[in-house]
Protein backbone atom coordinates (compact mmCIF):
# COMPACT_ATOMS: atom_id res chain seq x y z
CA UNK A 1 0.00 0.00 0.00
CA UNK A 2 2.81 2.41 0.71
CA UNK A 3 4.50 4.37 -2.04
CA UNK A 4 7.94 2.85 -2.04
CA UNK A 5 9.49 4.99 -4.77
CA UNK A 6 11.81 7.53 -3.16
CA UNK A 7 14.16 10.27 -4.19
CA UNK A 8 16.28 7.45 -5.59
CA UNK A 9 13.90 7.41 -8.52
CA UNK A 10 15.36 10.67 -9.78
CA UNK A 11 18.72 9.14 -10.59
CA UNK A 12 18.30 9.98 -14.25
CA UNK A 13 18.16 13.63 -13.30
CA UNK A 14 21.39 13.63 -11.33
CA UNK A 15 23.85 13.99 -14.16
CA UNK A 16 25.06 17.35 -12.90
CA UNK A 17 27.43 17.48 -9.97
CA UNK A 18 25.63 20.42 -8.40
CA UNK A 19 22.45 18.38 -8.08
CA UNK A 20 22.07 16.64 -4.75
CA UNK A 21 19.60 14.34 -3.04
CA UNK A 22 18.80 14.05 0.65
CA UNK A 23 21.62 12.15 2.30
CA UNK A 24 19.42 9.32 3.56
CA UNK A 25 18.60 8.38 -0.05
CA UNK A 26 22.01 8.93 -1.59
CA UNK A 27 23.06 5.30 -1.19
CA UNK A 28 20.11 4.21 -3.34
CA UNK A 29 21.10 6.33 -6.31
CA UNK A 30 23.96 5.19 -8.56
CA UNK A 31 26.76 7.70 -8.19
CA UNK A 32 24.70 9.92 -5.90
CA UNK A 33 26.81 9.39 -2.78
CA UNK A 34 29.58 11.59 -4.14
CA UNK A 35 27.04 14.15 -5.30
CA UNK A 36 25.48 14.38 -1.84
CA UNK A 37 28.89 15.11 -0.38
CA UNK A 38 29.39 18.10 -2.67
CA UNK A 39 27.05 20.25 -0.57
CA UNK A 40 27.79 19.96 3.12
CA UNK A 41 24.71 21.84 4.41
CA UNK A 42 22.53 19.09 2.94
CA UNK A 43 24.07 16.22 4.89
CA UNK A 44 21.88 16.66 7.97
CA UNK A 45 19.07 14.18 8.63
CA UNK A 46 16.47 16.90 8.09
CA UNK A 47 17.70 18.73 5.01
CA UNK A 48 17.29 22.48 4.80
CA UNK A 49 16.98 24.72 1.78
CA UNK A 50 20.22 25.04 -0.15
CA UNK A 51 21.04 27.98 -2.43
CA UNK A 52 24.13 28.66 -4.51
CA UNK A 53 24.02 31.74 -6.70
CA UNK A 54 20.93 33.46 -8.05
CA UNK A 55 18.77 30.52 -9.16
CA UNK A 56 15.15 30.77 -8.05
CA UNK A 57 11.95 28.71 -8.13
CA UNK A 58 8.59 30.47 -8.01
CA UNK A 59 4.93 30.36 -9.07
CA UNK A 60 4.45 26.71 -8.07
CA UNK A 61 0.93 25.42 -8.85
CA UNK A 62 -0.28 21.88 -8.08
CA UNK A 63 -3.36 20.49 -9.84
CA UNK A 64 -4.45 23.91 -11.01
CA UNK A 65 -4.50 25.19 -7.45
CA UNK A 66 -7.09 22.67 -6.25
CA UNK A 67 -6.78 19.84 -3.76
CA UNK A 68 -6.16 16.41 -5.25
CA UNK A 69 -9.22 14.33 -4.30
CA UNK A 70 -9.33 10.53 -4.40
CA UNK A 71 -12.26 8.14 -4.11
CA UNK A 72 -11.78 4.59 -2.91
CA UNK A 73 -10.09 3.41 -6.13
CA UNK A 74 -9.40 6.66 -7.95
CA UNK A 75 -6.39 6.82 -10.25
CA UNK A 76 -5.62 10.45 -10.91
CA UNK A 77 -3.11 12.19 -13.14
CA UNK A 78 -2.33 15.83 -12.38
CA UNK A 79 0.36 18.41 -13.08
CA UNK A 80 2.80 20.56 -11.16
CA UNK A 81 3.95 23.74 -12.87
CA UNK A 82 6.56 26.23 -11.72
CA UNK A 83 8.91 28.95 -12.91
CA UNK A 84 12.70 28.61 -12.66
CA UNK A 85 15.06 31.51 -13.24
CA UNK A 86 18.79 32.20 -13.32
CA UNK A 87 20.77 35.01 -14.93
CA UNK A 88 22.46 32.45 -17.19
CA UNK A 89 19.24 30.61 -18.09
CA UNK A 90 17.87 27.31 -16.78
CA UNK A 91 19.58 24.03 -17.56
CA UNK A 92 17.58 21.64 -15.42
CA UNK A 93 14.75 21.46 -12.86
CA UNK A 94 12.87 18.79 -10.95
CA UNK A 95 10.01 18.47 -8.44
CA UNK A 96 9.01 15.56 -6.17
CA UNK A 97 5.84 15.22 -4.07
CA UNK A 98 5.83 13.88 -0.52
CA UNK A 99 3.87 13.64 2.73
CA UNK A 100 5.58 14.06 6.09
CA UNK A 101 7.56 16.50 8.18
CA UNK A 102 10.32 16.59 5.56
CA UNK A 103 11.39 14.49 2.61
CA UNK A 104 13.87 12.50 4.72
CA UNK A 105 11.10 11.44 7.08
CA UNK A 106 8.34 11.08 4.52
CA UNK A 107 5.88 8.47 5.81
CA UNK A 108 5.07 7.10 2.38
CA UNK A 109 8.27 7.64 0.40
CA UNK A 110 8.34 10.23 -2.34
CA UNK A 111 6.37 10.35 -5.55
CA UNK A 112 8.42 10.83 -8.71
CA UNK A 113 6.87 12.13 -11.90
CA UNK A 114 5.56 9.89 -14.67
CA UNK A 115 9.00 9.84 -16.28
CA UNK A 116 10.39 8.00 -13.27
CA UNK A 117 11.89 11.12 -11.76
CA UNK A 118 13.50 12.45 -14.94
CA UNK A 119 13.89 16.21 -15.09
CA UNK A 120 10.90 18.47 -15.58
CA UNK A 121 9.90 19.64 -19.03
CA UNK A 122 11.03 23.27 -19.12
CA UNK A 123 10.39 25.83 -21.86
CA UNK A 124 12.46 29.01 -21.96
CA UNK A 125 10.34 32.16 -21.99
CA UNK A 126 13.35 34.48 -21.90
CA UNK A 127 17.13 34.27 -21.63
CA UNK A 128 16.85 33.92 -17.85
CA UNK A 129 13.49 32.24 -17.18
CA UNK A 130 11.78 28.95 -17.99
CA UNK A 131 8.31 27.60 -17.31
CA UNK A 132 8.50 23.99 -16.11
CA UNK A 133 5.92 21.21 -15.92
CA UNK A 134 5.72 17.69 -14.51
CA UNK A 135 2.92 15.12 -14.56
CA UNK A 136 2.19 12.78 -11.63
CA UNK A 137 -0.12 9.79 -11.29
CA UNK A 138 -1.37 8.30 -8.00
CA UNK A 139 -3.89 5.50 -7.40
CA UNK A 140 -5.67 5.60 -4.06
CA UNK A 141 -6.14 1.92 -3.26
CA UNK A 142 -2.57 1.06 -4.28
CA UNK A 143 -0.50 3.99 -3.06
CA UNK A 144 -2.38 5.78 -0.29
CA UNK A 145 -3.20 4.98 3.32
CA UNK A 146 -5.84 7.00 5.15
CA UNK A 147 -3.04 8.55 7.20
CA UNK A 148 -1.63 10.09 4.02
CA UNK A 149 -4.62 12.40 3.62
CA UNK A 150 -3.91 16.04 4.39
CA UNK A 151 -1.06 18.39 3.61
CA UNK A 152 1.55 17.30 1.07
CA UNK A 153 4.64 19.22 -0.03
CA UNK A 154 6.66 19.83 -3.16
CA UNK A 155 10.44 19.30 -2.94
CA UNK A 156 12.13 21.03 -5.87
CA UNK A 157 15.51 21.80 -7.32
CA UNK A 158 16.68 23.87 -10.30
CA UNK A 159 20.08 24.59 -11.88
CA UNK A 160 21.27 27.44 -14.04
CA UNK A 161 23.53 27.05 -17.04
CA UNK A 162 26.34 28.57 -14.97
CA UNK A 163 26.00 25.74 -12.33
CA UNK A 164 24.21 27.95 -9.81
CA UNK A 165 21.33 26.08 -8.21
CA UNK A 166 18.60 26.13 -5.58
CA UNK A 167 17.03 23.27 -3.60
CA UNK A 168 13.82 23.81 -1.64
CA UNK A 169 12.39 21.41 0.94
CA UNK A 170 8.89 22.81 0.47
CA UNK A 171 8.20 25.23 -2.35
CA UNK A 172 4.47 24.56 -2.17
CA UNK A 173 1.98 22.80 0.08
CA UNK A 174 -1.23 21.24 -1.19
CA UNK A 175 -3.97 18.88 -0.06
CA UNK A 176 -4.43 15.21 -0.92
CA UNK A 177 -7.97 14.44 0.23
CA UNK A 178 -10.44 11.60 0.78
CA UNK A 179 -13.50 12.15 -1.41
CA UNK A 180 -16.65 13.03 0.53
CA UNK A 181 -20.38 12.36 0.16
CA UNK A 182 -23.29 14.05 1.92
CA UNK A 183 -26.97 13.11 1.91
CA UNK A 184 -30.17 14.73 3.18
CA UNK A 185 -33.79 13.69 3.67
CA UNK A 186 -36.50 15.98 5.01
CA UNK A 187 -39.70 14.27 6.19
CA UNK A 188 -42.65 14.11 6.18
CA UNK A 189 -43.48 15.35 2.69
CA UNK A 190 -45.87 17.09 2.31
CA UNK A 191 -46.23 18.61 5.77
CA UNK A 192 -48.70 20.96 7.40
CA UNK A 193 -47.51 24.41 8.37
CA UNK A 194 -46.36 24.54 11.98
CA UNK A 195 -45.62 20.83 12.15
CA UNK A 196 -42.16 19.35 12.78
CA UNK A 197 -39.87 18.40 9.93
CA UNK A 198 -37.11 15.89 10.71
CA UNK A 199 -34.00 16.31 8.57
CA UNK A 200 -31.62 13.36 8.44
CA UNK A 201 -28.51 12.61 6.43
CA UNK A 202 -24.96 11.32 6.59
CA UNK A 203 -21.44 12.55 5.89
CA UNK A 204 -19.10 9.86 4.60
CA UNK A 205 -15.67 9.80 2.98
CA UNK A 206 -13.51 7.39 1.04
CA UNK A 207 -11.61 4.82 3.07
CA UNK A 208 -8.55 4.00 0.96
CA UNK A 209 -7.78 0.92 3.03
CA UNK A 210 -11.16 -0.80 3.01
CA UNK A 211 -12.40 0.39 -0.36
CA UNK A 212 -15.64 1.72 1.14
CA UNK A 213 -17.11 5.06 2.18
CA UNK A 214 -17.22 5.36 5.98
CA UNK A 215 -18.73 7.88 8.37
CA UNK A 216 -16.87 11.09 9.20
CA UNK A 217 -17.66 11.53 12.89
CA UNK A 218 -17.70 14.70 14.99
CA UNK A 219 -17.76 17.15 12.08
CA UNK A 220 -19.78 20.40 12.04
CA UNK A 221 -22.32 20.44 9.22
CA UNK A 222 -24.73 23.25 8.36
CA UNK A 223 -28.42 22.67 7.74
CA UNK A 224 -29.44 25.13 5.05
CA UNK A 225 -32.79 26.14 3.55
CA UNK A 226 -33.75 27.80 0.27
CA UNK A 227 -37.27 29.24 0.13
CA UNK A 228 -39.27 28.45 -2.99
CA UNK A 229 -38.36 31.05 -5.62
CA UNK A 230 -35.14 32.12 -3.85
CA UNK A 231 -31.73 31.85 -5.51
CA UNK A 232 -29.57 31.08 -2.49
CA UNK A 233 -29.51 28.95 0.64
CA UNK A 234 -29.39 30.39 4.16
CA UNK A 235 -28.03 28.54 7.19
CA UNK A 236 -30.64 27.40 9.70
CA UNK A 237 -28.36 25.75 12.26
CA UNK A 238 -25.11 23.82 12.62
CA UNK A 239 -24.98 20.29 14.04
CA UNK A 240 -22.26 17.64 14.34
CA UNK A 241 -22.11 14.21 12.80
CA UNK A 242 -22.48 11.23 15.11
CA UNK A 243 -21.85 7.50 14.72
CA UNK A 244 -21.43 6.52 11.09
CA UNK A 245 -21.41 10.20 10.10
CA UNK A 246 -25.14 10.43 10.82
CA UNK A 247 -27.00 13.76 10.92
CA UNK A 248 -30.40 14.42 12.47
CA UNK A 249 -32.24 17.52 13.57
CA UNK A 250 -35.72 19.06 13.51
CA UNK A 251 -37.22 22.33 12.27
CA UNK A 252 -40.70 23.80 12.15
CA UNK A 253 -42.47 23.82 8.78
CA UNK A 254 -43.22 27.34 7.61
CA UNK A 255 -42.99 27.73 3.81
CA UNK A 256 -42.27 25.61 0.76
CA UNK A 257 -38.59 25.17 0.07
CA UNK A 258 -35.51 22.97 -0.14
CA UNK A 259 -33.33 21.67 2.66
CA UNK A 260 -29.73 20.56 2.31
CA UNK A 261 -26.72 19.83 4.49
CA UNK A 262 -23.44 21.62 3.75
CA UNK A 263 -19.97 20.58 4.92
CA UNK A 264 -17.15 23.15 4.76
CA UNK A 265 -14.36 20.56 4.46
CA UNK A 266 -11.07 19.93 6.27
CA UNK A 267 -7.47 19.44 5.19
CA UNK A 268 -8.14 15.72 4.71
CA UNK A 269 -11.65 15.89 3.24
CA UNK A 270 -13.10 18.30 0.66
CA UNK A 271 -16.19 20.45 1.08
CA UNK A 272 -19.45 18.95 -0.14
CA UNK A 273 -23.12 19.91 -0.37
CA UNK A 274 -25.98 17.43 -0.31
CA UNK A 275 -28.45 17.45 -3.18
CA UNK A 276 -31.39 19.44 -1.84
CA UNK A 277 -34.66 17.85 -0.74
CA UNK A 278 -37.79 19.89 -1.50
CA UNK A 279 -40.63 20.05 1.05
CA UNK A 280 -44.19 21.10 0.22
CA UNK A 281 -45.72 22.93 3.19
CA UNK A 282 -49.53 22.97 3.16
N, C-alpha and C positions, 0 to 999 in steps of 0.2 A: 504493500500500500504506500510506502514512503517513497518519495522521489529520491532516488539514489544518485542521480547524476549530480556532480559537484563542479566546482570551479575547474576541476581537472578536464572537464569537457571542452574547455576553451583552448586546448593545447595548440590547435591549428592557428590560433590568433597570436601566439606568443613568439613569433619569429623575430621580434625586435627586442634588443637587450634592455631597453628602457621599460618594457612591459613586465609587470610583476603579478604574482598571484598571492593570496593570503598564504602565509608560511605553512599553516597546517595542511594545505593541499598541495604544496610544492612537490612533495615526494611522488604524487600521483601523476604528475605531468612530465613527459619525457623532456629532459633538459631544463626543466623549470627550476630545479634546486639552485642552480647557479644564478638564474635570473632573480629569484627571490632575494638572494644575498646582495644584489646590486644596490638595493635601497634599504638601508638599515632601519629607518623609522617604521618600516612595514613588517618587521620581524616579530613584533609583539603578538601575543595570543589574540587580543582584540585589536585588529588593525585600525589605524586612523587614516584620515584623508592625507594623501601625499601629493604635493605639487612641486614641479620643477619647471620654472620658466613661466610663460604667459598663457599656456593652454587652458581653455575653459570649456565647461559643459553647462548648457542652459536649456531652458524651454522644454523640459522633459514632460511628455504627455503619455499616459498609459491608457490604452483602450478608449481613446477619444475623450479622456477625462472622466469616464464613468467607472464605477466599481465593476469588477469582473464577477458575474453571478453564475453559480453552477447548481443545476438540479442534481438529482441522485446519480445520474449517469451521464451528465453533460460532458461533451468534448468540445472545447471552445478554442478557437484560434483568434488571437488579438495582436495588436501592434504596440510597440513602444517607439516613439519618435523623440528626437532631441537635436539640439544644435551644438556643434563643436567648433571652436575657433582657436586660431593661433596665428601670430603675425607672419609665419612662414607657410601657412596653409595646413590642412589636416591630412595626415597620412593614414591614420587608422583609429577606429573607435569600437567600443564593445560595451554592451550592457547585459547584466545577469539579474534575474529576479530571485528573491529569497524571503523566507519568513523566519523571524527570530531576532534576538537582540542585536546580532551582527552576523556577517556572513560566515565567520569562523564557527559560530555557535548556532548556525541555522538548524532548526529542529526537523527539517525535511530535505536537507541538501540544498542545492541551488538549481535553478531551472535555466538551462542554456537555450538559445534560440533554436529555430527549426533547422538551422544549418550545423547543428551539433556544437555550437559555441564559436563558429567562425565569426570573423569581424562583421560589424554592422555594414549595411549598404549605405554609403555616404555619397551625396551629390554636392559638389562645390557650387555655392551660390555667389562666391566672390573669391578673391585671391587669398582671403584669410578665413573664410567661414564655409562650413558644410552642413547640410541638413542630413541627418542619419536616421535609419529606420531598421527595426528588427521585428520579426514575427515569432510569436510563441504559441505553443499548443499545450493545453493541460486537459486531462480527463479526470473528472471527479472521482469516480469509483475505483480508479487505478492509481491515482497519484495524490489524493488528498485525504487526510484524516479530518474529523470535525475540529480538532484542536488547531488546524491550520487556517481556519476561518479568521478573518480580521485584517489587521494591518500588515501589508507586505512592503518590501523596499526594493529599490533599484540600485544595485552596485554598478558603477560605470567607470570606464577609463578611456582616455583619448590621447593621441600622440600627434604632435606637429611634425612637419617635414624636417625641422631642425633638431629633432630628438627631444624637445621639450614635451612634457606630458603632465596629466593630472589624473589622479585616481580618487574616486569619491565612494565612501561607504554607503551613503544614502542620498542620492541626488533627487529622489522622489519617493513618496509613500503613496500607497493606494490600497483599496480594499479588495480582498477576495472573499466573497460572501456565499452563504447557503441560501438558495432560492426560497422564497416565502409564499405562503398561500393564506388567504383570509376569507372566511365565509360569514354570511349573515342570514338570519331568518326572523322576520317579525310576524307575530301571530297573536290573536286570530286575525283572519282576513276574510271578509270585511269585519269592521268593528264599530260599535256604536260610540258616538262622541262621549267622552268622559270615562269610558271604560279603560281597563289596563291593557297595555300592549307589552308582551314579553319578547325581548329581542335576544336571540341566542346566536352563537357563532363559534368559530375556532381559529386560532392562529397556529399554523404549522410551518415547519421549514425542513429542507432536505437534510437527511441524515446520510452522509457519504459512506458511512461504515455499514449500515444495515440496508441501504438501498430503498428506504421508505421515507415518507414525510412524518415527522413526529412533533408533538406539541411543544410550543415555545412558552414556557411557564414564567409567571411573574412579570410580564411585560405590560406597560401601560398602553391601552388602546382607546381611541376616541369613538364614541357613538355619535354619528352625525345624521342630520336630517335636512332634506331638501323639500320645501313646500311645493305642491303642485304648481307649475308655471314659473317657478324660480330657476335661476341659472347656476346657483352655487349652493353647496352644503354649508350648514353651520353646526358647530359642535354643541351637543346637548350635555354630555358628561364624559368623564374619563374613568374607565375601570381597568382592572388588571386581569390577565389571564390566569386561570387556575389549572388544575390537573388536566393533562392532555392538551393544554392550550385553550381550554374552554372559556367562553364568554357568555355571561347572562346578566341581564338587567331589565328593569321595567320602566315604562313611561306612560303618561296619560294620553289617550287619543284625543286629538283636538281638530286637526285638519288633514285632508288628503296629502300624501307625500311619500317620499322614499327614505328609508333608513339604510345606513351602511356603517360598517366599522372601518376605521382608518388607523394604520400602524405607521409610526414615523420612521422606524428602522433603527438599527444599531450598526456598529462597525462590522459585526459578523453576519448581519441579516438585513436585506434591503427593505425599504419602505414598500407598503402594499395597501391597496384599498379593496374592500370587498365589493362585488357587484351588488348594486343597490336592490332592495326589496321594497316594492311599492305597496302601500296600505290604503285601502279605501275606507274612509271614515264616514259613517252614515248618521 
